[in-house]
Amino acid sequence: MVKRSIWQYSMFQIPALLSVVCLVSAGVVILLEVSCSSFWSRLFLGMTWIALMWMLVLPLDNLLRVRLNFGMDTAGRFAICHAVLWSLVTPLFLVLLILPPLRSSCSTLPPVDQERVSLDWAEWRANIWNEMFFGQLYPPSLPIGSKAGFSFVVYRDGRIQDIKIESENPDLRNFVMSRIESLKDSKSLAFIENTQRNQVTYKHNIKICYPNGNTCGKPADPNDNRDKEFFKRPKS
């Protein structure tokens, strides 16, 4: 009768296969950053350890009989009890000490099921420009070709601050300032619905194109002032 090697016994092969599966599962959880990966990786590592203890039943039995001269029954019982002991201790250790705090921390994580939101501010910017300048008569003292650059910050509550105006013509600077001040309490400053912004910087240029008329004779086109806000929020 030919004596089989330890690795040829199903009592060694099955636990060995389970240990590999559990170990690979722990690695996959970590690499893919699965939700609450710390919890699942510890759980799979604990299962790997239990499988390894059962895989060692035959090698331990052989060690006790050959190296330490234990009787066959004694060596077998000791090897089995060793595996059973770890099968009981490991789950208790995981359940009482390792997994609860990890599970608790997982429950406080933000939802991972999110939707990408895109809000277009172009029309908001065009409305502000039209209220400031379209159809507004400018002072006759402003020559055609006069230019000014300006910016200001609009806050969620409608406040306008950090006004900056650049122009070589003081009359044009005064005109732009008066138009900015005219926006106070204007509905055009109201932020668009669902925005995450608390303030928006409005920046533009103005050029006098026609005598005794408005700035350049046409309303603002939203396509000329693209401004998209992107953010993520949990799906409802």
Order of alpha helices (4+ residues) and beta strands (2+ residues): alpha-alpha-alpha-alpha-alpha-beta-alpha-beta-beta-alpha-beta-beta
